[in-house]
Amino acid sequence: MSPRLAVLGTVVQLELRQRIRSVSWLVLVSVVFVLVGIVTVLLWLALPAFGGDDLASAGIYSTLIFFILLVGSLVTPATSGAAINGDRDAGTLATTQVTLVTTSQLVLGKFLAAWTVALTFLAASVPAMLFTVIVGEVRPDTLAASLGVLVLLLGVVAAVGVGASALITRPLFSVVTTYLVVAALSVGTLIAFGLGSLAAQTTVSYTYTAIDYDASEFDDETGQWTTVVCDEPRVDSFEVPRTDRVWGFLAANPYVVLADASPPVWDEWGNPADLFGTIAFAVRAAQQLPEPPQDYDECADARGEWSMQWEQGPSPQEIYDSSVPSWFVGLAIHLALGAGMLAAAIARTRTPAASLPRGSRVA
């Protein structure tokens, strides 16, 4: 092993020993283990409501993976958001910086340690995940894709937390900032998509021909119209959201990235059988142009000449297959965010510094 990697490994070991020896880490891992177990049992008990077949049980795994991502997104900022400024407040950061450890090794070591701690919560969910994989007969490609993306997303959250701890002096503010970034990606993208859809509305029109009930005659005994007189055709218009123009906001959502990257399971009618397919279909359906409404002639219907021809549209699976995947764009955004935060952390922590962080003072 090269000396640089050896030093980096030493930093990671010291960080892990400091975190793992704390009672709070053991409590958090135990809580995650219990919560994931409870959610798995509740999902299994809820299977009869969805038919209880193999396709329904396949949805347990996808739901559990999303829950693990939620838990990881809530816990990781607390364990990584004070990685650097916490040591600065404790007076141990300066001691480390006067050793042979470079700034890059210090920041990357803290990031790898925070990422490893985040993955321990994933490891605490392994028993429940094994149960869902066996019961739900999860496909190998779905298992590999979902776990791979989940591991990368947890790493991005850890990188954001470490970067914020270097850029912000106060540990509390850096932890809160990390939570705000996670909230912006998870909830903020949904809000932006919803508001953007309303702002990007377009007008659609259709022709409506109504019956002149005063001039028409209806036979109550036969239940048929004997005389049908029509009003003048009327053109009505209304606004519809143009989701095809703003669906890109959803590309950065971590749950959309996870769902779109995981191959979904479909039933015999082409409907999604798990949460991956449901979310991925909803996002890809948002890429479609809004269909114009059909004209309606009430008089033709009264004569038995049906004016509206109801045609079966494409199935969700067909819409999914004909749309553009976005998970690689969203994953690239997340990776660029994490790499940028780490680069900023290295630049901010490098010694000798051109200026002290705001709030710091020389003793």
C-alpha positions as a LaTeX table, in Angstrom:
\begin{tabular}{lrrr}
\hline
Residue & $x$ (\AA) & $y$ (\AA) & $z$ (\AA) \\
\hline
Met1 & 0.00 & 0.00 & 0.00 \\
Ser2 & 1.29 & 3.46 & $-0.90$ \\
Pro3 & 2.07 & 5.90 & 1.94 \\
Arg4 & $-0.73$ & 8.24 & 0.81 \\
Leu5 & $-3.35$ & 5.49 & 0.99 \\
Ala6 & $-1.95$ & 4.35 & 4.32 \\
Val7 & $-2.36$ & 7.84 & 5.78 \\
Leu8 & $-5.86$ & 8.08 & 4.33 \\
Gly9 & $-6.73$ & 4.73 & 5.88 \\
Thr10 & $-5.43$ & 5.93 & 9.23 \\
Val11 & $-7.68$ & 8.99 & 9.12 \\
Val12 & $-10.67$ & 6.80 & 8.29 \\
Gln13 & $-9.87$ & 4.38 & 11.12 \\
Leu14 & $-9.53$ & 7.18 & 13.66 \\
Glu15 & $-12.83$ & 8.70 & 12.56 \\
Leu16 & $-14.64$ & 5.37 & 12.70 \\
Arg17 & $-13.26$ & 4.51 & 16.12 \\
Gln18 & $-14.37$ & 7.87 & 17.44 \\
Arg19 & $-17.88$ & 7.44 & 16.04 \\
Ile20 & $-18.43$ & 3.75 & 16.70 \\
Arg21 & $-17.32$ & 3.97 & 20.31 \\
Ser22 & $-20.08$ & 6.46 & 21.05 \\
Val23 & $-23.32$ & 5.19 & 22.54 \\
Ser24 & $-25.40$ & 7.35 & 20.19 \\
Trp25 & $-24.20$ & 5.40 & 17.15 \\
Leu26 & $-25.27$ & 2.09 & 18.72 \\
Val27 & $-28.64$ & 3.58 & 19.61 \\
Leu28 & $-29.18$ & 4.89 & 16.08 \\
Val29 & $-28.26$ & 1.56 & 14.47 \\
Ser30 & $-30.60$ & $-0.27$ & 16.86 \\
Val31 & $-33.43$ & 2.15 & 16.13 \\
Val32 & $-32.94$ & 1.76 & 12.37 \\
Phe33 & $-32.90$ & $-2.03$ & 12.72 \\
Val34 & $-36.16$ & $-1.99$ & 14.67 \\
Leu35 & $-37.87$ & 0.53 & 12.37 \\
Val36 & $-36.97$ & $-1.37$ & 9.21 \\
Gly37 & $-38.18$ & $-4.59$ & 10.81 \\
Ile38 & $-41.50$ & $-3.02$ & 11.79 \\
Val39 & $-42.02$ & $-1.58$ & 8.32 \\
Thr40 & $-41.24$ & $-4.96$ & 6.73 \\
Val41 & $-43.74$ & $-6.75$ & 8.97 \\
Leu42 & $-46.43$ & $-4.14$ & 8.26 \\
Leu43 & $-45.85$ & $-4.42$ & 4.52 \\
Trp44 & $-46.07$ & $-8.20$ & 4.72 \\
Leu45 & $-49.31$ & $-8.02$ & 6.69 \\
Ala46 & $-50.73$ & $-5.58$ & 4.14 \\
Leu47 & $-50.16$ & $-7.99$ & 1.24 \\
Pro48 & $-53.70$ & $-9.44$ & 1.30 \\
Ala49 & $-55.07$ & $-5.99$ & 0.49 \\
Phe50 & $-53.06$ & $-6.04$ & $-2.77$ \\
Gly51 & $-53.90$ & $-9.60$ & $-3.74$ \\
Gly52 & $-51.12$ & $-11.40$ & $-1.91$ \\
Asp53 & $-49.57$ & $-12.77$ & $-5.12$ \\
Asp54 & $-45.95$ & $-12.76$ & $-6.22$ \\
Leu55 & $-46.30$ & $-9.44$ & $-8.03$ \\
Ala56 & $-47.70$ & $-7.79$ & $-4.91$ \\
Ser57 & $-44.88$ & $-9.19$ & $-2.78$ \\
Ala58 & $-42.38$ & $-7.74$ & $-5.26$ \\
Gly59 & $-43.53$ & $-4.31$ & $-4.16$ \\
Ile60 & $-42.29$ & $-4.93$ & $-0.61$ \\
Tyr61 & $-38.66$ & $-4.69$ & $-1.66$ \\
Ser62 & $-39.06$ & $-1.42$ & $-3.57$ \\
Thr63 & $-41.01$ & 0.16 & $-0.72$ \\
Leu64 & $-38.39$ & $-0.96$ & 1.78 \\
Ile65 & $-35.55$ & 0.47 & $-0.32$ \\
Phe66 & $-37.28$ & 3.85 & $-0.43$ \\
Phe67 & $-37.75$ & 3.73 & 3.33 \\
Ile68 & $-34.05$ & 2.97 & 3.83 \\
Leu69 & $-33.17$ & 5.94 & 1.60 \\
Leu70 & $-35.47$ & 8.12 & 3.71 \\
Val71 & $-33.86$ & 6.95 & 6.96 \\
Gly72 & $-30.37$ & 7.38 & 5.52 \\
Ser73 & $-31.19$ & 10.90 & 4.32 \\
Leu74 & $-32.36$ & 11.79 & 7.84 \\
Val75 & $-29.49$ & 10.20 & 9.77 \\
Thr76 & $-26.45$ & 10.88 & 7.57 \\
Pro77 & $-26.54$ & 14.71 & 7.89 \\
Ala78 & $-26.42$ & 14.36 & 11.67 \\
Thr79 & $-23.32$ & 12.15 & 11.49 \\
Ser80 & $-21.45$ & 14.09 & 8.78 \\
Gly81 & $-22.59$ & 17.69 & 9.17 \\
Ala82 & $-20.09$ & 18.45 & 11.96 \\
Ala83 & $-17.14$ & 16.38 & 10.77 \\
Ile84 & $-14.71$ & 19.30 & 10.35 \\
Asn85 & $-16.09$ & 22.26 & 12.29 \\
Gly86 & $-16.78$ & 19.91 & 15.21 \\
Asp87 & $-13.07$ & 19.11 & 15.40 \\
Arg88 & $-12.31$ & 22.80 & 15.04 \\
Asp89 & $-14.48$ & 23.62 & 18.05 \\
Ala90 & $-12.91$ & 20.76 & 20.04 \\
Gly91 & $-9.41$ & 22.00 & 19.24 \\
Thr92 & $-8.31$ & 18.77 & 17.53 \\
Leu93 & $-8.38$ & 19.97 & 13.93 \\
Ala94 & $-5.30$ & 22.18 & 14.27 \\
Thr95 & $-3.40$ & 19.32 & 15.92 \\
Thr96 & $-4.14$ & 17.07 & 12.95 \\
Gln97 & $-3.20$ & 19.74 & 10.42 \\
Val98 & 0.35 & 20.09 & 11.78 \\
Thr99 & 1.03 & 16.40 & 11.10 \\
Leu100 & 1.97 & 14.85 & 7.75 \\
Val101 & $-1.70$ & 14.46 & 6.88 \\
Thr102 & $-2.55$ & 16.61 & 3.86 \\
Thr103 & $-5.77$ & 18.57 & 3.62 \\
Ser104 & $-7.07$ & 16.29 & 0.86 \\
Gln105 & $-6.40$ & 13.20 & 2.96 \\
Leu106 & $-8.08$ & 14.78 & 5.96 \\
Val107 & $-11.26$ & 15.77 & 4.10 \\
Leu108 & $-11.49$ & 12.57 & 2.07 \\
Gly109 & $-10.85$ & 10.48 & 5.19 \\
Lys110 & $-13.69$ & 12.20 & 7.03 \\
Phe111 & $-15.93$ & 11.75 & 3.98 \\
Leu112 & $-15.14$ & 8.02 & 3.68 \\
Ala113 & $-15.74$ & 7.57 & 7.40 \\
Ala114 & $-19.09$ & 9.40 & 7.22 \\
Trp115 & $-20.05$ & 7.34 & 4.17 \\
Thr116 & $-19.11$ & 4.14 & 5.97 \\
Val117 & $-21.24$ & 5.13 & 8.95 \\
Ala118 & $-24.15$ & 5.80 & 6.60 \\
Leu119 & $-23.68$ & 2.35 & 5.09 \\
Thr120 & $-23.83$ & 0.76 & 8.54 \\
Phe121 & $-27.47$ & 1.78 & 8.68 \\
Leu122 & $-27.92$ & 0.04 & 5.34 \\
Ala123 & $-26.19$ & $-3.00$ & 6.82 \\
Ala124 & $-28.62$ & $-2.94$ & 9.75 \\
Ser125 & $-31.40$ & $-3.37$ & 7.19 \\
Val126 & $-29.83$ & $-6.44$ & 5.54 \\
Pro127 & $-31.95$ & $-9.04$ & 7.41 \\
Ala128 & $-35.18$ & $-7.35$ & 6.34 \\
Met129 & $-33.86$ & $-6.86$ & 2.81 \\
Leu130 & $-32.93$ & $-10.55$ & 2.51 \\
Phe131 & $-36.44$ & $-11.45$ & 3.57 \\
Thr132 & $-38.02$ & $-9.20$ & 0.96 \\
Val133 & $-35.62$ & $-10.38$ & $-1.75$ \\
Ile134 & $-36.46$ & $-14.04$ & $-1.10$ \\
Val135 & $-40.20$ & $-13.57$ & $-0.65$ \\
Gly136 & $-40.63$ & $-11.09$ & $-3.48$ \\
Glu137 & $-38.40$ & $-12.99$ & $-5.91$ \\
Val138 & $-36.52$ & $-9.80$ & $-6.78$ \\
Arg139 & $-34.71$ & $-9.92$ & $-10.10$ \\
Pro140 & $-30.89$ & $-9.70$ & $-9.95$ \\
Asp141 & $-30.77$ & $-6.58$ & $-12.17$ \\
Thr142 & $-33.31$ & $-4.78$ & $-9.98$ \\
Leu143 & $-31.38$ & $-5.75$ & $-6.84$ \\
Ala144 & $-28.01$ & $-4.63$ & $-8.22$ \\
Ala145 & $-29.27$ & $-1.35$ & $-9.68$ \\
Ser146 & $-31.28$ & $-0.29$ & $-6.63$ \\
Leu147 & $-28.53$ & $-1.10$ & $-4.13$ \\
Gly148 & $-25.84$ & 0.53 & $-6.26$ \\
Val149 & $-27.77$ & 3.78 & $-6.65$ \\
Leu150 & $-28.76$ & 3.74 & $-2.97$ \\
Val151 & $-25.11$ & 3.44 & $-1.89$ \\
Leu152 & $-24.11$ & 6.33 & $-4.18$ \\
Leu153 & $-26.94$ & 8.56 & $-2.96$ \\
Leu154 & $-25.95$ & 8.01 & 0.67 \\
Gly155 & $-22.39$ & 8.90 & $-0.30$ \\
Val156 & $-23.60$ & 12.16 & $-1.84$ \\
Val157 & $-25.42$ & 13.10 & 1.37 \\
Ala158 & $-22.26$ & 12.32 & 3.37 \\
Ala159 & $-20.19$ & 14.48 & 0.99 \\
Val160 & $-22.62$ & 17.39 & 1.32 \\
Gly161 & $-22.46$ & 17.11 & 5.11 \\
Val162 & $-18.65$ & 17.07 & 5.21 \\
Gly163 & $-18.48$ & 19.96 & 2.74 \\
Ala164 & $-20.94$ & 22.02 & 4.75 \\
Ser165 & $-18.98$ & 21.35 & 7.95 \\
Ala166 & $-15.90$ & 22.89 & 6.32 \\
Leu167 & $-17.66$ & 25.89 & 4.76 \\
Ile168 & $-19.75$ & 26.81 & 7.82 \\
Thr169 & $-18.18$ & 27.59 & 11.18 \\
Arg170 & $-20.97$ & 26.48 & 13.52 \\
Pro171 & $-21.74$ & 22.74 & 13.63 \\
Leu172 & $-25.44$ & 23.33 & 14.18 \\
Phe173 & $-25.75$ & 25.51 & 11.09 \\
Ser174 & $-23.80$ & 23.09 & 8.92 \\
Val175 & $-26.05$ & 20.19 & 9.98 \\
Val176 & $-29.15$ & 22.27 & 9.28 \\
Thr177 & $-27.73$ & 23.31 & 5.89 \\
Thr178 & $-27.19$ & 19.66 & 4.99 \\
Tyr179 & $-30.79$ & 18.89 & 5.89 \\
Leu180 & $-31.92$ & 21.84 & 3.76 \\
Val181 & $-29.97$ & 20.54 & 0.76 \\
Val182 & $-31.54$ & 17.10 & 1.20 \\
Ala183 & $-34.98$ & 18.69 & 1.53 \\
Ala184 & $-34.41$ & 20.82 & $-1.58$ \\
Leu185 & $-33.55$ & 17.75 & $-3.63$ \\
Ser186 & $-36.32$ & 15.56 & $-2.20$ \\
Val187 & $-39.21$ & 18.00 & $-1.70$ \\
Gly188 & $-38.07$ & 21.16 & $-3.44$ \\
Thr189 & $-37.91$ & 19.46 & $-6.84$ \\
Leu190 & $-41.51$ & 18.30 & $-6.42$ \\
Ile191 & $-42.61$ & 21.83 & $-5.52$ \\
Ala192 & $-40.72$ & 23.27 & $-8.49$ \\
Phe193 & $-42.32$ & 20.69 & $-10.79$ \\
Gly194 & $-45.81$ & 21.44 & $-9.48$ \\
Leu195 & $-45.45$ & 25.22 & $-9.72$ \\
Gly196 & $-43.74$ & 24.96 & $-13.08$ \\
Ser197 & $-46.58$ & 22.82 & $-14.44$ \\
Leu198 & $-49.10$ & 25.46 & $-13.38$ \\
Ala199 & $-47.00$ & 28.27 & $-14.83$ \\
Ala200 & $-46.53$ & 26.45 & $-18.15$ \\
Gln201 & $-50.21$ & 25.83 & $-18.88$ \\
Thr202 & $-51.60$ & 25.80 & $-22.37$ \\
Thr203 & $-55.13$ & 26.27 & $-23.72$ \\
Val204 & $-56.99$ & 23.40 & $-25.37$ \\
Ser205 & $-60.41$ & 23.58 & $-27.03$ \\
Tyr206 & $-63.18$ & 21.22 & $-28.00$ \\
Thr207 & $-66.56$ & 21.53 & $-29.69$ \\
Tyr208 & $-69.70$ & 20.68 & $-27.71$ \\
Thr209 & $-73.09$ & 20.26 & $-29.35$ \\
Ala210 & $-76.00$ & 20.14 & $-26.88$ \\
Ile211 & $-79.65$ & 19.12 & $-27.24$ \\
Asp212 & $-82.31$ & 21.82 & $-27.29$ \\
Tyr213 & $-84.51$ & 20.22 & $-24.63$ \\
Asp214 & $-87.36$ & 22.70 & $-25.14$ \\
Ala215 & $-87.74$ & 21.86 & $-28.83$ \\
Ser216 & $-86.92$ & 18.14 & $-28.57$ \\
Glu217 & $-89.37$ & 15.42 & $-27.57$ \\
Phe218 & $-88.69$ & 12.36 & $-25.44$ \\
Asp219 & $-90.93$ & 9.29 & $-25.13$ \\
Asp220 & $-91.00$ & 8.14 & $-21.50$ \\
Glu221 & $-92.61$ & 4.81 & $-22.38$ \\
Thr222 & $-89.99$ & 3.71 & $-24.91$ \\
Gly223 & $-87.18$ & 5.63 & $-23.26$ \\
Gln224 & $-86.11$ & 7.10 & $-26.62$ \\
Trp225 & $-86.01$ & 10.47 & $-28.27$ \\
Thr226 & $-88.69$ & 10.96 & $-30.91$ \\
Thr227 & $-87.51$ & 14.37 & $-32.01$ \\
Val228 & $-84.00$ & 15.70 & $-31.50$ \\
Val229 & $-83.27$ & 19.38 & $-32.06$ \\
Cys230 & $-79.70$ & 20.56 & $-31.60$ \\
Asp231 & $-78.32$ & 23.85 & $-30.36$ \\
Glu232 & $-75.58$ & 25.60 & $-32.20$ \\
Pro233 & $-72.16$ & 23.95 & $-31.60$ \\
Arg234 & $-70.23$ & 25.68 & $-28.84$ \\
Val235 & $-66.46$ & 25.80 & $-28.52$ \\
Asp236 & $-65.20$ & 25.49 & $-24.95$ \\
Ser237 & $-61.62$ & 26.00 & $-23.79$ \\
Phe238 & $-59.72$ & 25.27 & $-20.63$ \\
Glu239 & $-56.15$ & 25.25 & $-19.37$ \\
Val240 & $-54.04$ & 22.10 & $-18.94$ \\
Pro241 & $-50.57$ & 21.87 & $-17.33$ \\
Arg242 & $-47.61$ & 21.33 & $-19.69$ \\
Thr243 & $-45.70$ & 18.83 & $-17.60$ \\
Asp244 & $-43.61$ & 17.95 & $-20.65$ \\
Arg245 & $-41.84$ & 21.31 & $-20.32$ \\
Val246 & $-40.90$ & 21.07 & $-16.64$ \\
Trp247 & $-40.48$ & 17.35 & $-15.96$ \\
Gly248 & $-36.71$ & 17.90 & $-15.87$ \\
Phe249 & $-37.05$ & 19.27 & $-12.33$ \\
Leu250 & $-37.76$ & 15.73 & $-11.20$ \\
Ala251 & $-34.48$ & 14.43 & $-12.61$ \\
Ala252 & $-32.56$ & 15.65 & $-9.54$ \\
Asn253 & $-34.97$ & 14.05 & $-7.06$ \\
Pro254 & $-33.13$ & 11.16 & $-5.33$ \\
Tyr255 & $-36.26$ & 9.01 & $-5.14$ \\
Val256 & $-36.88$ & 9.51 & $-8.86$ \\
Val257 & $-33.25$ & 8.63 & $-9.61$ \\
Leu258 & $-33.55$ & 5.44 & $-7.57$ \\
Ala259 & $-36.86$ & 4.46 & $-9.17$ \\
Asp260 & $-35.87$ & 5.29 & $-12.74$ \\
Ala261 & $-32.55$ & 3.41 & $-12.47$ \\
Ser262 & $-34.16$ & 0.23 & $-11.10$ \\
Pro263 & $-35.78$ & $-2.08$ & $-13.68$ \\
Pro264 & $-39.46$ & $-2.25$ & $-12.68$ \\
Val265 & $-41.80$ & $-5.24$ & $-12.49$ \\
Trp266 & $-44.94$ & $-5.26$ & $-14.67$ \\
Asp267 & $-48.08$ & $-7.35$ & $-14.45$ \\
Glu268 & $-49.75$ & $-9.04$ & $-17.40$ \\
Trp269 & $-51.67$ & $-5.87$ & $-18.32$ \\
Gly270 & $-48.56$ & $-3.70$ & $-18.38$ \\
Asn271 & $-49.19$ & $-1.98$ & $-15.05$ \\
Pro272 & $-46.36$ & $-1.42$ & $-12.54$ \\
Ala273 & $-46.26$ & $-3.99$ & $-9.74$ \\
Asp274 & $-43.77$ & $-2.22$ & $-7.48$ \\
Leu275 & $-43.00$ & 1.29 & $-6.29$ \\
Phe276 & $-40.06$ & 1.60 & $-8.69$ \\
Gly277 & $-42.33$ & 1.20 & $-11.69$ \\
Thr278 & $-45.06$ & 3.43 & $-10.26$ \\
Ile279 & $-42.75$ & 6.40 & $-9.73$ \\
Ala280 & $-40.79$ & 5.83 & $-12.94$ \\
Phe281 & $-44.01$ & 5.61 & $-14.96$ \\
Ala282 & $-45.36$ & 8.82 & $-13.40$ \\
Val283 & $-42.18$ & 10.70 & $-14.29$ \\
Arg284 & $-42.05$ & 9.35 & $-17.83$ \\
Ala285 & $-45.75$ & 10.00 & $-18.36$ \\
Ala286 & $-45.03$ & 13.63 & $-17.47$ \\
Gln287 & $-42.84$ & 13.79 & $-20.59$ \\
Gln288 & $-45.84$ & 13.19 & $-22.85$ \\
Leu289 & $-47.70$ & 15.99 & $-24.60$ \\
Pro290 & $-51.21$ & 16.58 & $-23.21$ \\
Glu291 & $-53.80$ & 14.87 & $-25.38$ \\
Pro292 & $-56.40$ & 17.23 & $-26.87$ \\
Pro293 & $-59.98$ & 16.57 & $-25.71$ \\
Gln294 & $-62.42$ & 14.94 & $-28.09$ \\
Asp295 & $-65.37$ & 16.84 & $-29.53$ \\
Tyr296 & $-68.74$ & 15.80 & $-28.08$ \\
Asp297 & $-72.07$ & 15.79 & $-29.91$ \\
Glu298 & $-74.93$ & 15.12 & $-27.47$ \\
Cys299 & $-77.44$ & 15.04 & $-30.33$ \\
Ala300 & $-75.59$ & 12.26 & $-32.13$ \\
Asp301 & $-75.54$ & 10.23 & $-28.92$ \\
Ala302 & $-79.30$ & 10.76 & $-28.54$ \\
Arg303 & $-79.83$ & 9.36 & $-32.04$ \\
Gly304 & $-77.64$ & 6.38 & $-31.27$ \\
Glu305 & $-74.78$ & 7.73 & $-33.38$ \\
Trp306 & $-71.98$ & 7.74 & $-30.83$ \\
Ser307 & $-69.89$ & 10.83 & $-31.43$ \\
Met308 & $-66.98$ & 9.89 & $-29.20$ \\
Gln309 & $-64.91$ & 6.87 & $-30.08$ \\
Trp310 & $-63.27$ & 5.50 & $-26.97$ \\
Glu311 & $-59.91$ & 4.02 & $-27.87$ \\
Gln312 & $-57.71$ & 2.18 & $-25.44$ \\
Gly313 & $-54.52$ & 4.14 & $-24.98$ \\
Pro314 & $-51.04$ & 2.77 & $-24.48$ \\
Ser315 & $-50.35$ & 0.81 & $-21.31$ \\
Pro316 & $-48.04$ & 2.21 & $-18.61$ \\
Gln317 & $-45.34$ & $-0.21$ & $-19.74$ \\
Glu318 & $-45.60$ & 1.04 & $-23.33$ \\
Ile319 & $-45.37$ & 4.65 & $-22.15$ \\
Tyr320 & $-42.37$ & 3.73 & $-20.01$ \\
Asp321 & $-40.59$ & 2.01 & $-22.89$ \\
Ser322 & $-41.22$ & 4.88 & $-25.31$ \\
Ser323 & $-39.97$ & 7.61 & $-22.96$ \\
Val324 & $-36.52$ & 8.93 & $-22.16$ \\
Pro325 & $-34.78$ & 7.72 & $-18.96$ \\
Ser326 & $-33.47$ & 10.47 & $-16.72$ \\
Trp327 & $-31.75$ & 8.63 & $-13.90$ \\
Phe328 & $-28.22$ & 9.08 & $-15.27$ \\
Val329 & $-28.74$ & 12.85 & $-15.52$ \\
Gly330 & $-30.01$ & 13.02 & $-11.95$ \\
Leu331 & $-27.21$ & 10.80 & $-10.68$ \\
Ala332 & $-24.66$ & 12.99 & $-12.47$ \\
Ile333 & $-26.16$ & 16.06 & $-10.76$ \\
His334 & $-25.86$ & 14.37 & $-7.37$ \\
Leu335 & $-22.29$ & 13.22 & $-7.97$ \\
Ala336 & $-21.28$ & 16.67 & $-9.21$ \\
Leu337 & $-22.84$ & 18.22 & $-6.10$ \\
Gly338 & $-20.97$ & 15.85 & $-3.79$ \\
Ala339 & $-17.66$ & 16.31 & $-5.61$ \\
Gly340 & $-18.11$ & 20.09 & $-5.59$ \\
Met341 & $-18.77$ & 20.16 & $-1.86$ \\
Leu342 & $-15.67$ & 18.06 & $-1.16$ \\
Ala343 & $-13.55$ & 20.28 & $-3.42$ \\
Ala344 & $-14.84$ & 23.36 & $-1.58$ \\
Ala345 & $-14.11$ & 21.68 & 1.75 \\
Ile346 & $-10.52$ & 20.97 & 0.71 \\
Ala347 & $-10.04$ & 24.55 & $-0.45$ \\
Arg348 & $-11.54$ & 25.93 & 2.77 \\
Thr349 & $-9.59$ & 23.67 & 5.12 \\
Arg350 & $-6.22$ & 23.95 & 3.36 \\
Thr351 & $-3.39$ & 25.37 & 5.49 \\
Pro352 & $-1.93$ & 27.91 & 5.64 \\
Ala353 & $-5.21$ & 29.66 & 4.97 \\
Ala354 & $-5.36$ & 33.06 & 3.33 \\
Ser355 & $-8.14$ & 34.03 & 5.71 \\
Leu356 & $-9.73$ & 32.52 & 8.81 \\
Pro357 & $-13.31$ & 31.22 & 8.71 \\
Arg358 & $-15.82$ & 33.79 & 9.87 \\
Gly359 & $-16.17$ & 33.62 & 13.63 \\
Ser360 & $-12.67$ & 32.22 & 14.21 \\
Arg361 & $-9.99$ & 34.11 & 16.07 \\
Val362 & $-6.33$ & 33.59 & 16.80 \\
Ala363 & $-5.64$ & 32.54 & 20.38 \\
\hline
\end{tabular}
